[in-house]
Amino acid sequence: MSKFLSCALVTAFSSSLLLSSAIPIKAEGVQRTYSFNKNKQAYNEQRNRVGTFNFFDVFSSRKRKKEPRKIITSNAPVKSPYYSYRPSKLVLLGDGGLKQPHNQTIPLFADNVPKNFDPTENLVAGGKLDDSLAQTIFEVLKASNLSTKVTKQQKQAIVKFYKARNFKSAWTDMDGAMPTAKQLLGYLAGADSEGLKSADYLPSQLTRFNDSLDEVESDLESIAQLDINLTAMAVRYGQHASGGRIIPNRLSGYHDLAPPKTSSDEILANIVKTGQPEKYLASLQPHHKSYVAFKKALAALDNEPEAKKYPHLDTSGVIKIHHSDKRILQIRQRLQDIGMLAKSTDDASEVQLDYFDEQLVAAVKEFQKSKALPADGVIGKRTLSAFNGRKKINRRNALVMNMERLRWLPRDFGSKYVFVNQASFKLQMVNDNRQVWQTRVVVGKPKNQTSFFIDKMETVVFNPYWGVPQSIITKEMLPRLRANPGYLDQRGFEVYTSGGRKVRSSSVDWYNYGGRRVPFSVRQPPSSRNALGKIKFLFPNKHAIYLHDTPSKSLFQRSSRAFSHGCVRVKNPFKLAENILGWDRSRIDKKIATGKNGSIRLKKSIPVYIAYFTAWADKQGKVNYFSDVYGRDSRLDRALNQIAVAEK
């Protein structure tokens, strides 16, 4: 009996200590607080009392100060997905380590050896080359005093190119520029028509492309410098044309591309071999129908007559009919100049030129129609901006930036592929090199942007599970779970420990977790409420982005559709499945009707382009412009300007 009593006392003592300190322990991978009292309310009352041991009253009645519960968070800084663009480092063209080359001898066993040829004369150490222009090119490269800047890789390729030809000139001879040099200069001068800047390819000896070459051709050193500079500009243009001026992955974490940039060595080998530098360099540009349309639209903008210089109109406020405004005088003048408003024959003293009358309203409506604006006759911000002529400038910039983006992509998209343009919120299905179908999509929010990348679709999944990303668990679910631990149970989600054991969300003390990850995975089984709908299309990538159905169909009716966490929701995914799998709709419906999760692996993977273009051509070749929903145009524009400054 005494033994039993002592055991009971020890148990009571141990219990009091455990309850007073609320010692946490782990059970089945879930953090729990040990308690002998299974009544939660009674247990919480006990925790709030001072744990003073008493044989007769286990807990005293003295209260302790209740402390707010600490929530575990991460102090790690959140890395911005945007980067400060850093152009590639440029170096001066030349190589001070070059050694004096020797004249290339003709082997004694070679055919057609000159009668008076003495090979010993050509093996004298330190002797200069017989070709005085080649010798000068060598000396210029060795001196490294050219002002031309290139990348380190380009410098190595150019020096290697000249060494391989024993410094023989590529574009010039003793008399100056050869015809191929003039062809190259003529082509580089037209770089603006390709959305590039011709000034970036102007040899440093020239101030303009139409400069006379007489001065350059006046001495051997100038000719040698011209030859080297033309080679450098050809390489620069070739790399810009083939892979873009920008390295896209340096712009942001939302860019994941490998532009098909042609190597400097390959450019130099081919441009000389073809003998037609302009045709070779043109072949490096994209040939996609949208690029052709961009180039045509750019030419149309550049060929428009120069607009008359007008004072800038303040775009704030709205001007309504029968109101006076000092800007009306300038608006009248502009409408008269473009022939939309007749000049008044009345005495100027009898006409209130700053008054918005009915005659002016009619002219304003005509102007609004010409600019694709609502023809309401009200002069607001958009109409005032149109009078300021910014639209032409903005469209030219849009064309230039989207031509640059096309250079980041393969020259051949494939005969069958899926193309998603995030800026237009559209998906296009292309088969046999023609668009066969198009539908609306929902893309990521500006704070959860969909990345710009290329991959290959491998699998179609019916009745999918949704594996909830850690970012959604920690940012959106965790606050709700702290308030209601059974939140996921009530909504049919499954919770698994890091060891793969399934647990109820209500059994987890969610206050013990925070930061960017929790040691649990969450998934939603197939159902009518599943966030991925009835079907998803997988192309495994590090961004965990895929195409899928959605139960939230109403969002497809909106004009701007950036609402997802990064994945792409498809308005009509079953039609997409028909195009991808080659099945009819009834077969797809039967597969879904089973309610069972299943997948079909494609016999041949299909390229998927998750792209971002704020301008794109339709099937008729007309260029359409879209809002820059992610603000990527301005960042690209700044990066392009940085490149231009760096190359000066």
FENVENGI-V67638 format. One record per residue. SS is DSSP state (H for helix, E for strand, C for the rest). PSI is psi in whole degrees, 0 to 359 (* if undefined). OMEGA is omega in degrees with one decimal (NA if undefined). Layout:
BEGIN
<<SS,PSI,OMEGA> <SS,PSI,OMEGA>>
END
This chain:
BEGIN
<<C,315,178.3> <H,324,178.3> <H,319,-180.0> <H,318,-178.9> <H,317,-179.9> <H,322,177.0> <H,320,180.0> <H,318,179.5> <H,317,178.4> <H,318,179.3> <H,316,179.5> <H,318,179.0> <H,314,179.4> <H,319,-179.1> <H,318,-178.8> <H,319,179.3> <H,317,-179.6> <H,319,-178.4> <H,322,-176.9> <H,324,-178.0> <H,352,178.7> <C,57,-176.8> <C,124,178.3> <E,142,173.8> <E,164,179.0> <E,133,176.7> <E,122,-179.6> <C,39,176.4> <C,3,-178.0> <E,133,-179.8> <E,123,179.4> <E,165,175.8> <E,124,-173.5> <C,137,177.7> <C,137,175.8> <C,336,-178.6> <C,115,-176.2> <C,357,175.7> <C,113,-172.1> <H,320,-178.2> <H,315,179.2> <H,322,-179.6> <H,317,178.8> <H,325,176.9> <H,320,179.5> <H,321,-178.4> <H,331,-176.5> <C,2,178.7> <E,155,-179.6> <C,133,-176.4> <C,64,177.1> <C,119,-175.8> <C,135,178.2> <C,124,-177.7> <C,325,-173.9> <C,331,176.6> <C,98,-168.8> <C,325,178.8> <C,136,177.3> <C,173,-177.0> <C,1,179.7> <C,132,-178.7> <E,147,172.5> <C,156,-178.5> <C,126,-179.1> <C,124,-179.6> <C,141,178.0> <C,145,-177.3> <C,134,-179.4> <C,138,176.8> <C,127,-178.6> <C,125,177.3> <C,168,178.7> <C,134,177.2> <C,0,-178.8> <C,132,-179.9> <C,143,178.9> <C,121,-177.7> <C,129,179.7> <C,138,177.8> <C,349,179.5> <E,143,-178.5> <C,157,169.3> <C,115,-172.8> <C,132,178.3> <C,111,178.6> <C,158,176.4> <C,141,-179.1> <C,134,-179.9> <E,149,179.6> <E,160,176.7> <E,143,-177.0> <C,124,179.2> <C,171,180.0> <C,101,-178.9> <C,348,-179.4> <C,3,179.8> <C,143,178.3> <C,146,-178.0> <C,122,178.8> <C,163,176.8> <C,159,173.8> <C,141,179.6> <C,121,-178.3> <C,158,176.7> <C,121,-179.6> <C,145,-177.6> <C,336,-179.0> <C,4,-178.2> <C,155,177.0> <C,157,174.6> <C,40,176.6> <C,128,178.8> <C,145,-176.8> <C,319,-175.6> <C,18,-176.8> <C,124,177.6> <C,103,-176.6> <H,334,-176.9> <H,332,179.9> <H,337,-176.8> <H,8,-179.0> <H,14,-179.4> <C,119,-178.6> <C,134,176.2> <C,358,179.0> <C,145,-178.9> <C,161,178.3> <C,144,176.9> <C,326,177.9> <C,103,-174.5> <H,329,177.9> <H,319,177.3> <H,318,178.4> <H,321,-179.6> <H,321,176.8> <H,317,176.9> <H,314,-176.2> <H,322,178.9> <H,316,179.4> <H,321,-179.3> <H,323,-179.4> <H,333,177.6> <C,38,-179.2> <C,15,174.7> <C,147,178.1> <C,354,-178.7> <C,133,178.8> <E,137,179.1> <E,171,174.5> <E,162,179.9> <H,319,-179.8> <H,320,178.8> <H,319,178.5> <H,313,-179.2> <H,319,-179.2> <H,320,-178.5> <H,315,177.7> <H,317,178.5> <H,320,179.5> <H,312,-178.5> <H,324,177.9> <H,319,-177.3> <H,332,179.6> <C,20,179.6> <C,38,174.7> <C,20,175.2> <C,139,-177.9> <C,152,180.0> <C,332,-171.9> <C,353,-174.5> <E,165,169.7> <E,190,-175.4> <C,338,-178.8> <C,351,-179.7> <E,213,-175.4> <E,132,175.7> <C,168,-179.9> <H,322,-179.5> <H,328,177.6> <H,318,-179.9> <H,325,175.0> <H,317,179.6> <H,314,178.5> <H,318,179.3> <H,321,-180.0> <H,317,179.5> <H,328,179.4> <H,336,-179.3> <C,19,-177.1> <H,331,-179.4> <H,330,-179.8> <H,345,178.2> <H,11,-178.7> <C,14,175.9> <C,183,178.9> <C,116,-176.3> <H,329,-179.3> <H,335,179.5> <H,346,-175.5> <H,16,179.5> <C,121,177.5> <C,141,-172.3> <C,339,179.9> <C,343,-176.1> <C,150,174.0> <C,334,176.5> <C,158,179.7> <C,334,-179.0> <C,14,174.7> <C,148,174.0> <C,142,179.6> <C,5,-176.3> <C,314,-177.8> <C,321,-179.7> <H,326,-176.5> <H,8,-174.6> <H,336,178.6> <C,162,-173.2> <H,320,-178.3> <H,320,178.4> <H,321,177.7> <H,318,179.2> <H,318,178.5> <H,319,178.6> <H,318,179.9> <H,312,-179.1> <H,317,-179.1> <H,321,177.4> <H,321,177.4> <H,316,-179.8> <H,318,-179.0> <H,326,176.9> <H,318,178.7> <H,315,-180.0> <H,312,-179.9> <H,315,-177.8> <H,320,179.8> <H,323,176.2> <H,318,-178.7> <H,320,-174.1> <H,331,-175.8> <H,3,178.3> <C,158,178.5> <C,335,-175.2> <C,145,168.2> <C,102,-168.4> <H,325,-177.0> <H,351,174.7> <H,352,179.9> <C,314,-177.4> <E,168,175.7> <C,353,178.1> <C,356,177.7> <E,127,-180.0> <E,78,-173.0> <C,155,175.9> <C,84,-177.4> <C,145,-177.8> <C,53,-176.0> <C,127,179.0> <C,138,-178.0> <C,154,178.2> <H,320,179.8> <H,316,-178.9> <H,320,178.7> <H,313,-177.6> <H,323,179.5> <H,318,-174.4> <H,325,-174.3> <H,328,177.9> <H,321,-177.3> <H,321,-177.0> <H,329,-177.7> <C,2,178.3> <C,79,-173.6> <H,324,-177.6> <H,322,179.9> <H,322,179.7> <H,313,-179.3> <H,323,178.4> <H,328,-178.8> <H,342,-178.7> <C,342,179.3> <C,157,175.6> <C,152,178.4> <C,14,178.1> <C,149,-176.7> <H,330,177.6> <H,324,178.2> <H,318,177.7> <H,318,178.8> <H,320,177.7> <H,314,-177.6> <H,321,178.7> <H,317,179.9> <H,323,178.7> <H,317,178.9> <H,320,179.5> <H,319,178.6> <H,317,-177.3> <H,338,-178.8> <C,357,176.6> <C,144,179.1> <C,147,179.8> <C,131,-179.6> <C,147,176.1> <C,140,-177.7> <C,116,178.3> <C,155,173.4> <C,146,-179.9> <C,132,178.5> <C,132,174.2> <C,128,-175.4> <C,6,179.3> <C,151,177.6> <C,170,-179.0> <C,136,177.8> <E,119,-178.3> <C,161,-179.0> <C,146,-179.9> <C,24,174.2> <C,153,177.3> <E,144,179.4> <C,136,-177.0> <C,339,180.0> <H,341,-179.0> <H,323,-179.8> <H,315,179.6> <H,323,179.8> <H,319,176.7> <H,314,-177.0> <H,317,-178.2> <H,319,-179.8> <H,326,176.6> <H,320,-178.5> <H,328,-179.1> <C,8,173.2> <C,19,179.3> <C,351,179.5> <C,126,179.6> <C,144,177.6> <C,138,-176.7> <C,138,177.4> <C,354,-179.8> <C,159,175.6> <C,132,-177.7> <H,331,-178.9> <H,339,-178.9> <H,353,-177.7> <C,129,176.8> <C,96,-170.2> <C,342,179.4> <C,16,-178.5> <E,135,-177.5> <C,93,-176.4> <C,179,-176.0> <H,323,179.8> <H,319,179.6> <H,326,178.2> <H,315,-179.7> <H,319,179.7> <H,322,179.0> <H,319,178.3> <H,319,178.6> <H,319,178.7> <H,317,-179.8> <H,320,177.8> <H,320,-178.2> <H,338,180.0> <C,14,179.2> <C,36,176.6> <C,158,175.9> <C,123,-176.3> <C,71,-178.4> <C,355,178.4> <C,1,177.9> <C,131,-177.7> <E,97,179.1> <C,196,-174.9> <H,316,-176.9> <H,321,179.6> <H,318,177.9> <H,321,177.8> <H,323,178.4> <H,321,175.8> <H,328,179.9> <H,348,175.6> <C,21,-179.3> <H,337,-174.5> <H,319,179.9> <H,316,-179.5> <H,315,-178.4> <H,320,-179.4> <H,324,177.3> <H,316,177.2> <H,319,-179.9> <H,318,179.3> <H,315,-179.2> <H,315,-176.8> <H,325,179.9> <H,335,169.8> <H,321,176.4> <H,315,-179.4> <H,323,179.8> <H,332,178.5> <H,342,179.0> <C,347,-173.3> <C,162,179.2> <C,150,177.9> <C,333,177.9> <C,111,-179.3> <C,344,-174.1> <C,162,-179.2> <C,335,178.5> <C,124,-179.0> <E,165,175.3> <E,130,-178.8> <E,119,177.2> <E,123,173.6> <E,109,-176.3> <C,321,-176.4> <C,331,179.3> <C,351,-178.0> <C,42,-178.2> <E,150,172.2> <E,133,177.8> <E,136,173.8> <E,122,-178.9> <E,131,178.0> <E,137,-175.8> <C,40,176.2> <C,22,174.8> <E,147,-179.7> <E,121,-177.4> <E,345,-176.4> <E,152,179.3> <E,146,178.2> <E,167,178.6> <E,153,176.3> <E,161,170.6> <E,131,-179.4> <E,184,-175.2> <E,152,174.2> <C,160,176.7> <H,331,178.3> <H,351,175.7> <H,58,-169.6> <C,146,171.6> <C,135,-177.3> <C,163,178.0> <E,107,-176.7> <E,173,179.2> <E,139,175.4> <E,189,-179.5> <E,128,178.6> <E,131,-176.7> <E,332,-170.2> <E,144,170.9> <E,127,-176.3> <E,129,176.2> <E,146,-179.2> <C,62,-172.0> <C,155,164.2> <C,152,172.7> <E,111,174.2> <E,109,-173.5> <C,125,178.4> <C,150,179.3> <H,326,-179.2> <H,322,178.9> <H,322,178.5> <H,311,-173.8> <H,324,-175.2> <H,328,-173.3> <H,319,-176.8> <H,322,-174.4> <H,315,177.6> <H,323,179.2> <H,323,-179.8> <H,328,176.5> <H,325,178.2> <H,327,-178.0> <C,92,-177.2> <C,337,-179.7> <C,10,-176.2> <H,312,-177.9> <H,324,177.1> <H,315,-176.7> <H,335,-177.9> <C,10,172.4> <C,14,177.8> <E,155,177.6> <E,138,-179.3> <E,133,-179.3> <E,142,175.5> <E,171,178.7> <C,339,177.7> <C,1,177.4> <C,7,180.0> <C,132,179.8> <E,131,179.3> <E,164,175.2> <C,142,-179.7> <H,332,-179.5> <H,344,-178.8> <H,358,-176.7> <C,134,173.9> <C,91,-171.7> <H,346,176.8> <H,343,-178.7> <H,0,-174.7> <C,151,178.7> <C,198,-178.3> <C,209,-174.8> <C,346,-178.6> <C,151,171.2> <C,153,-177.2> <C,38,178.7> <E,150,171.2> <E,148,-178.2> <E,136,175.4> <E,155,-180.0> <E,120,-178.7> <C,164,176.7> <C,134,177.8> <C,175,178.3> <C,340,-178.9> <C,359,-176.8> <C,134,-176.4> <C,338,-179.4> <C,3,179.9> <C,221,-174.5> <C,352,-174.6> <E,146,173.8> <E,158,-175.2> <E,120,-172.3> <E,135,170.7> <C,86,-169.8> <C,126,-179.6> <C,161,-175.4> <C,349,-179.7> <C,355,-177.5> <C,40,179.0> <C,138,177.1> <C,172,176.6> <E,142,-179.9> <E,165,173.9> <C,174,176.6> <C,146,174.1> <C,348,-177.9> <C,77,-174.4> <H,337,-173.5> <H,333,-177.3> <H,339,-179.4> <H,345,-179.6> <H,347,-178.4> <C,151,-179.2> <C,322,175.8> <C,125,-169.9> <C,60,176.3> <E,88,-173.4> <E,351,-173.7> <E,180,176.8> <C,9,177.9> <C,327,177.4> <C,167,-175.6> <E,115,178.1> <E,134,-174.9> <E,131,-177.5> <C,314,-178.6> <C,76,-175.5> <H,336,-179.3> <H,325,175.6> <H,323,176.0> <H,319,178.8> <H,322,177.2> <H,315,-179.0> <H,324,-177.7> <H,313,-173.6> <H,339,-174.6> <C,20,179.0> <C,162,170.3> <C,168,-173.8> <H,324,-177.4> <H,322,179.3> <H,321,177.8> <H,316,-179.6> <H,321,179.5> <H,320,179.8> <H,319,-179.4> <H,324,-176.5> <H,338,178.7> <C,336,-178.3> <C,359,-177.8> <C,142,176.4> <C,129,179.4> <E,160,-177.5> <E,153,176.4> <E,121,177.7> <E,130,-178.0> <E,140,177.7> <E,325,178.0> <E,125,-178.4> <E,152,-177.0> <E,128,178.5> <E,140,176.9> <E,124,178.6> <E,109,175.4> <E,91,-166.3> <E,173,178.4> <C,104,179.9> <C,122,177.6> <C,1,170.0> <E,141,-179.8> <E,148,-177.8> <E,140,175.9> <C,186,-176.4> <C,333,-179.6> <C,358,179.4> <C,6,178.3> <C,133,179.8> <E,125,175.2> <E,145,-177.8> <E,144,-175.9> <C,156,179.2> <C,145,178.7> <C,77,-171.4> <C,331,-178.9> <C,1,179.6> <C,27,-176.2> <H,337,179.5> <H,315,-176.7> <H,323,179.0> <H,321,177.8> <H,320,179.8> <H,317,178.5> <H,320,179.7> <H,319,178.7> <H,322,178.4> <H,325,176.5> <H,320,178.2> <H,316,-178.0> <H,320,179.9> <H,318,-177.2> <H,328,-174.9> <C,357,179.1> <C,*,NA>>
END
